[in-house]
């Protein structure tokens, strides 16, 4: 008896997950982590109003969610000062990236990203046989001009660019992004991933026409709004592009619980400001802990901090492994020279107390032959 007749592409792909989750690591360790500081979730949680709205919606979960996401689209349009026709909602930015790659990518199509940037995007490109072209970081920043030059040279369908950047936490000023949008080659769509946009300093988001045909901005409720498990992301783009998602998306991909929670979270901007303050305090604390151990924390405009371990990637991997052994879930960049760092998410004071205790032990273990 034979199994499914996979396509040649699928048969050639490895069955891998871009990230090893903390739950997988906890099962391997046989015990939970003392601090979960690796996935850039918001340990501060959602707004109490969002929790209440989700709890109420749970009793209605026998019904499908609204396939048009009407109420949430209206609220987001008002919040972002655009039209509802400029908004697409989906199962996190990851889900929207998958739909977008599917919309434009055929076998061999050129797609441009940075070497070491968010790997889930690459995973989607591989799934549709796109030809991924990577450019190196410039210092610890993504390089807008190199991305544009490569896209122009390769006649790329897509450019993926995150601002603030993950995994480094660095960001470019608004005029740099606006210039990048202006320079985008004809027929190339710029994906501007702003998952961490709420953490930017005031006035640091670029001013981009929502009807611009060559750019889509991706945002999420997973980070600052504390709803990573609810899977709510959205894109802002030209109406024609937004409408095209209806050709391929899962129209019942959003649950009523997630829709209700996002709507309530969006309405509670005062809670969001509290969280932003807590994240800023946590970033400062992480920097202090790094400095006390002779390490350098990179300036961050996200809800995490990249810490330069002072040597190469092999040493940073030893530090990370030792942190995990001490009960601290953290992660690190994948590609040199950024892999000289570990990446620590903003945590509660108790989380960071645990990290403060574990870091010197991890460094000692990493330095021991």
C-alpha positions in Angstrom: 0.0 0.0 0.0 1.4 3.4 -1.0 1.1 6.6 0.9 0.2 10.1 -0.5 1.7 11.1 -3.8 3.6 14.2 -2.6 4.6 16.8 -5.0 8.3 16.7 -5.9 8.8 20.0 -4.1 7.2 18.7 -0.8 9.0 15.5 -1.1 12.3 17.4 -1.3 11.6 19.6 1.8 12.8 18.7 5.3 10.0 18.3 7.9 11.4 20.9 10.3 9.9 23.6 12.5 11.7 27.0 12.3 11.7 27.3 16.1 12.1 24.7 18.9 9.4 25.7 21.4 9.9 26.0 25.1 7.4 23.2 25.7 9.6 20.9 23.6 12.6 21.8 25.7 10.7 21.4 28.9 9.7 17.9 27.9 13.3 17.1 27.2 14.5 18.6 30.5 11.7 16.9 32.5 10.8 20.2 34.2 9.5 23.6 33.5 11.6 26.7 32.9 12.0 29.2 35.8 11.7 32.1 33.3 10.3 32.1 29.8 12.4 34.7 28.0 13.0 33.4 24.6 9.9 33.9 22.3 9.4 37.6 22.8 5.9 37.0 24.2 4.6 39.6 26.6 4.8 38.1 30.0 2.7 41.0 31.2 -0.3 39.4 29.5 -3.3 40.9 27.8 -5.5 43.7 29.0 -7.9 42.6 31.7 -10.6 43.9 29.4 -9.4 41.6 26.7 -9.3 38.6 29.0 -12.9 39.3 30.1 -14.0 39.7 26.5 -12.4 36.4 25.6 -13.9 34.6 28.5 -17.4 35.8 27.5 -16.7 34.8 23.9 -15.8 31.3 25.0 -19.5 30.5 25.6 -20.1 31.4 22.0 -17.3 29.4 20.5 -19.7 26.9 19.1 -20.1 29.5 16.3 -17.6 30.2 13.6 -15.9 33.6 13.8 -17.0 36.3 11.4 -15.2 35.4 8.2 -15.0 39.1 7.2 -13.6 40.2 10.6 -16.0 43.2 10.2 -15.9 44.7 13.7 -12.2 44.3 14.1 -11.4 45.7 10.7 -13.6 48.7 11.4 -11.8 49.3 14.7 -8.4 48.8 13.3 -9.1 51.2 10.4 -10.1 53.9 12.9 -7.1 53.2 15.0 -4.7 53.3 12.1 -6.5 56.2 10.3 -7.1 54.2 7.2 -10.1 52.7 5.4 -11.3 49.2 6.3 -10.4 48.3 2.7 -6.8 48.8 3.7 -6.9 46.2 6.4 -6.4 42.4 6.2 -6.7 40.3 9.3 -5.2 36.8 9.7 -3.8 34.1 12.0 -0.8 36.2 13.2 1.8 37.8 10.9 3.0 34.3 10.2 -0.3 33.3 8.6 -0.4 36.5 6.5 3.1 36.0 5.3 2.2 32.5 4.1 -0.8 33.8 2.2 1.2 36.6 0.7 4.0 34.4 -0.5 1.4 32.1 -2.0 -0.2 35.0 -3.9 2.9 36.0 -5.8 5.5 33.2 -5.7 6.0 30.5 -8.4 8.9 28.2 -8.7 12.2 30.1 -9.2 10.8 33.5 -8.4 13.3 35.7 -6.7 12.6 36.8 -3.1 14.9 39.0 -1.1 15.5 39.0 2.7 18.4 39.6 5.1 20.7 36.7 6.1 19.6 35.9 9.7 16.3 37.7 9.6 13.0 36.1 10.7 13.2 32.5 9.5 9.5 31.8 9.2 9.3 33.9 6.1 12.0 31.8 4.5 10.0 28.7 5.4 7.0 30.0 3.5 9.2 30.9 0.5 10.7 27.4 0.4 7.2 25.9 0.5 6.3 27.6 -2.8 9.7 27.0 -4.4 10.8 30.6 -4.4 14.5 31.4 -4.9 15.6 33.1 -1.7 18.3 35.8 -2.0 19.9 36.9 1.2 22.0 40.0 1.9 24.1 40.4 5.1 23.4 42.8 7.9 25.4 46.0 8.0 26.7 46.1 11.5 23.8 44.9 13.5 21.2 46.6 11.2 19.4 45.2 8.2 20.7 47.0 5.1 17.9 48.7 3.2 20.1 49.7 0.2 21.5 46.3 -0.2 18.0 44.8 -0.1 16.9 47.2 -2.8 19.9 46.7 -5.0 19.5 42.9 -4.8 15.8 43.1 -5.5 16.5 45.3 -8.6 19.2 43.0 -9.8 17.2 39.8 -9.4 13.8 41.3 -10.4 12.5 40.1 -7.0 8.8 39.6 -6.4 9.1 40.4 -2.6 11.4 42.1 -0.2 11.1 41.2 3.5 12.3 43.8 5.9 11.5 44.1 9.7 11.7 47.4 11.5 12.4 47.1 14.5 14.5 44.1 13.6 14.2 40.6 15.0 16.6 39.2 16.3 18.8 42.3 17.0 16.2 44.9 18.2 17.8 47.6 16.0 15.7 50.0 13.9 16.0 52.6 11.1 14.7 56.1 11.3 11.4 56.9 9.5 13.1 58.8 6.6 15.2 55.7 5.8 12.1 53.5 5.6 10.2 56.2 3.6 13.1 56.4 1.1 13.1 52.6 0.9 9.5 52.6 -0.1 10.1 55.3 -2.7 13.0 53.3 -4.2 11.2 49.9 -4.3 11.5 48.6 -7.9 8.4 48.5 -10.0 6.7 45.1 -9.5 8.4 44.4 -6.2 6.3 44.3 -3.1 8.0 45.5 0.1 6.8 43.6 3.2 7.5 45.9 6.1 7.2 43.8 9.3 6.3 46.1 12.2 5.5 43.5 14.8 7.5 45.5 17.3 6.4 48.9 16.1 4.7 49.9 19.3 8.0 49.7 21.1 9.6 52.3 18.9 10.3 55.8 20.4 7.5 58.2 19.7 7.5 59.6 16.2 9.6 56.8 14.8 7.0 55.1 12.7 7.4 56.1 9.0 4.7 58.0 7.2 3.5 55.7 4.3 0.5 56.1 2.0 -1.7 53.1 2.9 -2.7 53.0 -0.8 0.9 52.6 -2.0 0.9 49.6 -4.4 4.4 48.5 -3.5 4.2 48.1 0.3 2.3 46.2 2.9 2.8 46.8 6.6 2.4 43.9 9.0 1.4 44.3 12.6 0.3 42.0 15.4 -1.5 41.6 18.7 1.2 39.0 19.7 3.7 41.4 21.2 2.7 44.6 23.0 -0.9 43.5 23.3 0.1 40.2 25.0 -2.0 37.9 22.8 0.6 35.6 21.1 -1.5 32.5 21.7 -4.6 34.1 20.2 -2.9 34.5 16.8 -4.2 37.8 15.5 -2.2 39.7 13.0 -3.1 42.3 10.4 -1.7 44.0 7.3 -2.1 47.6 6.0 -2.0 47.9 2.2 -3.6 49.0 -1.0 -7.2 47.8 -1.4 -6.5 45.7 -4.5 -3.7 43.8 -2.6 -5.9 43.4 0.5 -8.8 42.0 -1.5 -6.5 39.5 -3.2 -6.0 37.7 0.1 -9.6 36.6 -0.2 -8.5 34.3 -3.0 -6.3 32.1 -0.8 -7.0 32.8 2.9 -8.8 30.6 5.4 -12.0 32.5 5.8 -12.7 30.9 9.1 -9.2 31.0 10.4 -10.0 33.6 13.1 -11.9 32.3 16.2 -14.6 34.4 17.9 -12.4 34.3 21.0 -9.5 35.9 19.2 -11.6 38.5 17.5 -13.3 39.5 20.8 -10.0 39.7 22.6 -8.3 41.8 19.9 -11.2 44.2 19.8 -11.1 44.7 23.5 -7.3 45.0 23.6 -7.4 47.7 21.0 -9.9 49.7 23.0 -7.7 49.6 26.1 -4.8 51.8 25.0 -4.1 52.9 28.6 -3.2 49.3 29.4 -1.0 49.2 26.4 0.9 52.2 27.7 1.4 50.5 31.0 2.9 47.5 29.2 5.2 49.7 27.2 6.5 51.2 30.4 7.1 47.8 31.9 9.0 46.7 28.8 11.2 49.7 28.9 12.1 49.0 32.5 12.8 45.4 31.7 15.1 46.4 28.8 17.1 48.7 31.2 17.3 45.9 33.8 18.6 43.4 31.2 21.3 46.0 30.2 22.3 46.4 33.8 22.6 42.6 34.3 24.7 42.3 31.1 27.0 45.1 32.2 27.5 43.6 35.6 28.8 40.5 33.9 31.1 42.3 31.6 28.8 42.0 28.6 27.3 44.6 26.3 23.6 44.9 25.6 22.7 46.3 22.2 20.3 49.3 22.2 16.8 47.8 21.5 13.5 49.2 20.2 11.7 45.9 20.7 10.5 43.9 23.7 13.8 42.0 23.9 17.5 42.8 24.2 20.4 41.2 22.2 23.4 40.8 24.5 26.9 40.6 22.9 28.7 37.7 24.6 32.0 39.1 23.5 33.3 36.1 21.5 32.0 34.0 18.6 28.8 32.1 17.9 30.2 28.9 19.4 30.8 30.6 22.7 27.3 32.2 22.6 25.8 28.8 22.0 27.5 27.5 25.1 26.2 30.4 27.1 22.7 29.8 25.8 22.9 26.0 26.5 24.1 26.8 30.0 21.2 29.2 30.6 18.7 26.6 29.5 20.3 24.2 31.9 19.8 26.8 34.6 16.1 27.0 33.8 16.1 30.1 31.6 14.5 29.8 28.2 16.3 32.2 25.8 17.3 32.2 22.2 20.0 33.6 19.9 20.5 34.8 16.3 21.3 32.1 13.8 23.8 33.7 11.5 27.3 35.1 12.1 28.4 37.7 13.2 25.0 38.3 15.0 25.2 34.9 16.5 27.8 36.2 19.0 24.7 37.4 20.9 22.0 35.8 23.0 18.5 37.3 22.9 16.5 37.9 26.1 12.9 38.9 26.2 11.6 41.6 28.5 10.4 39.8 31.7 8.8 40.5 35.0 11.1 41.5 37.9 10.9 37.9 39.1 11.9 36.6 35.7 14.9 38.9 35.5 15.9 38.0 39.1 16.2 34.4 37.8 18.1 35.5 34.8 20.4 37.6 36.9 21.3 34.6 39.1 21.7 32.2 36.1 23.8 34.4 33.8 27.1 34.3 35.8 26.7 30.6 36.2 26.1 30.2 32.4 29.2 32.3 31.6 31.3 30.3 34.0 30.2 27.1 32.4 30.8 28.4 28.9 34.3 29.5 29.8 35.2 26.2 31.4 37.2 24.0 29.0 
